[in-house]
């Protein structure tokens, strides 16, 4: 129950973080703006209509001014809440280089280890981009520290047959109390297995932590 309460608190906090979202948080190519393709690298389900509503000058890119306009935080917040992002890149990146070092990440998420940082750093360049920071594994990991917990069981540990998915049997080996009905709830697309996005979903992690 305590963990579920903390998850709820973190998700509510992410709505506040949405108001701090900047173009530099979504800017992959470093031009100071966020295109729809860049936004979708961070938030895959971001709709064209929502992008058009934010893009006030219709130049097909989002500036800081547009992202911080009235009402925009509510739009971005719908996508942020789904991913449970509590701290955006610009809040963690203290030197303004648009990347997060291990030291910068550790300053916000106390105790995060170098091995955990390396798991988040997908391209192994010793720095974490916005795209890497907002991926489901990274958010599941850092939110553990946000809520005072540790020891995330990764999908790589659960996936013993190396097919990149977690089956009900594989999950039960790590979470013996997991029921079939709970599995069907967290198996969002109903394909009888969990992909990484499903596995690192905050609701899934809450269910698994109970078991």
C-alpha positions in Angstrom: 0.0 0.0 0.0 2.8 2.4 0.9 4.5 1.8 -2.5 1.2 2.4 -4.4 0.7 5.6 -2.5 4.2 6.8 -3.4 3.6 5.9 -7.1 0.4 8.0 -7.1 2.4 10.9 -5.5 5.1 10.6 -8.2 2.5 10.7 -11.0 0.8 13.7 -9.5 4.2 15.4 -9.2 4.8 14.8 -12.9 1.9 17.0 -13.8 3.8 19.9 -12.1 7.0 18.9 -13.9 5.1 19.3 -17.2 5.0 23.0 -16.7 8.8 23.0 -16.7 9.1 21.2 -20.1 11.2 23.2 -22.5 12.1 22.8 -26.2 15.6 21.7 -25.2 14.1 18.8 -23.3 12.6 17.5 -26.5 15.2 18.7 -28.9 17.2 15.8 -30.3 19.3 17.4 -33.1 20.3 20.5 -31.0 18.8 23.2 -33.1 16.9 24.7 -30.1 13.5 23.6 -31.4 11.4 20.4 -31.2 10.0 18.9 -34.3 7.1 16.5 -34.2 9.4 13.6 -35.0 11.6 14.6 -32.1 8.6 14.9 -29.8 7.5 11.5 -30.8 10.9 10.0 -29.9 10.2 11.1 -26.3 6.4 10.7 -26.4 5.5 8.1 -29.1 1.8 8.7 -28.9 2.0 12.5 -29.3 -0.8 13.4 -31.8 -0.5 15.7 -34.8 -3.5 17.7 -33.6 -1.9 18.4 -30.2 1.4 19.4 -31.9 -0.5 21.8 -34.2 -2.3 23.3 -31.2 1.0 24.1 -29.5 2.7 25.3 -32.7 1.2 28.8 -32.6 3.2 30.2 -35.5 2.8 27.1 -37.7 6.5 26.7 -38.4 6.3 23.0 -37.7 8.6 23.2 -34.7 8.1 24.1 -31.0 10.0 26.8 -29.3 10.4 27.4 -25.5 7.9 30.2 -25.8 5.3 27.9 -27.4 5.9 25.1 -25.0 5.5 27.4 -22.0 2.3 29.2 -23.3 -0.9 29.1 -21.4 -2.6 25.7 -21.5 0.3 23.8 -23.1 1.4 22.2 -19.8 -2.0 20.4 -19.7 -1.4 19.0 -23.2 2.1 17.9 -22.5 1.2 16.7 -19.1 -1.2 14.1 -20.6 1.8 12.4 -22.2 4.2 13.0 -19.3 1.7 11.5 -16.8 1.6 8.3 -18.8 5.4 8.0 -18.5 5.4 9.2 -14.9 8.3 11.7 -15.6 9.0 13.6 -12.4 12.1 15.6 -13.5 12.6 16.8 -17.0 16.1 16.9 -18.6 16.5 20.7 -18.1 15.9 20.2 -14.3 18.7 17.7 -14.1 21.2 19.1 -16.6 22.9 21.8 -14.5 25.7 22.7 -17.0 23.3 23.3 -19.9 24.9 20.9 -22.4 21.5 19.1 -23.0 22.8 15.9 -21.6 22.9 14.3 -18.1 26.1 13.0 -16.5 26.2 10.4 -13.8 27.0 13.1 -11.3 24.1 15.3 -12.4 21.7 12.3 -12.3 23.0 11.4 -8.8 22.5 14.9 -7.5 18.7 14.6 -8.2 18.3 10.8 -7.6 20.5 10.2 -4.6 22.3 6.8 -4.7 21.9 5.9 -8.4 24.8 3.7 -9.2 27.2 3.8 -12.2 25.9 0.4 -13.4 22.3 1.8 -13.4 23.5 4.9 -15.3 25.1 2.6 -17.8 21.8 0.8 -18.4 20.1 4.1 -19.1 23.0 5.3 -21.4 21.9 3.2 -24.4 24.6 4.4 -26.8 27.4 4.1 -24.2 28.6 7.7 -24.7 28.9 8.4 -20.9 26.0 10.9 -21.0 22.2 10.6 -21.1 20.1 12.4 -23.7 16.5 13.4 -23.3 15.5 10.4 -25.4 17.4 8.0 -23.1 16.2 9.7 -19.9 12.5 9.4 -20.9 12.6 5.8 -22.0 10.6 3.5 -19.8 13.5 1.6 -18.2 15.2 4.9 -17.2 12.0 6.3 -15.7 11.2 3.1 -13.8 14.7 3.1 -12.4 15.0 6.8 -11.4 11.4 6.9 -9.9 12.6 4.2 -7.5 15.0 6.7 -6.1 12.4 9.5 -6.2 10.2 7.3 -4.0 13.0 6.2 -1.7 13.3 2.7 -3.1 15.8 0.7 -5.0 16.6 -2.6 -6.6 14.5 -2.6 -9.8 14.1 -6.0 -11.3 14.7 -5.4 -15.0 13.0 -7.1 -17.9 16.4 -8.5 -18.9 16.5 -10.4 -15.6 13.0 -11.8 -16.0 13.3 -12.7 -19.7 15.2 -16.0 -19.4 14.5 -17.1 -23.0 15.9 -13.9 -24.4 12.9 -13.2 -26.7 12.7 -9.5 -25.4 9.4 -10.2 -23.7 8.3 -11.4 -20.2 5.8 -14.3 -20.2 3.5 -15.1 -17.3 5.7 -18.0 -16.3 8.9 -15.9 -16.4 7.2 -13.2 -14.3 6.0 -15.8 -11.7 9.5 -17.0 -11.3 10.5 -13.6 -9.9 7.1 -12.6 -8.5 5.5 -15.8 -7.2 2.4 -14.1 -5.9 1.4 -12.7 -9.4 -2.0 -14.0 -10.4 -3.3 -14.7 -13.9 -5.9 -12.0 -13.6 -3.2 -9.4 -12.5 -1.1 -10.5 -15.5 -4.1 -9.9 -17.9 -4.5 -6.4 -16.5 -0.8 -5.4 -17.0 -0.7 -7.1 -20.4 -2.1 -4.0 -22.0 -2.2 -5.2 -25.6 -3.4 -8.6 -24.7 -0.7 -10.6 -26.5 0.0 -12.8 -23.5 3.4 -11.3 -22.9 4.9 -8.0 -21.6 7.1 -5.8 -23.8 9.4 -3.3 -22.1 6.9 -0.4 -22.3 4.3 -2.6 -20.6 6.8 -4.0 -18.1 8.1 -0.6 -17.0 4.6 1.0 -16.8 4.1 2.5 -13.3 0.9 0.4 -12.8 2.8 -2.8 -13.7 5.6 -2.0 -11.3 3.0 -1.4 -8.6 1.4 -4.8 -9.2 4.8 -6.6 -9.3 6.0 -5.0 -6.1 2.9 -6.4 -4.3 4.0 -9.9 -5.3 
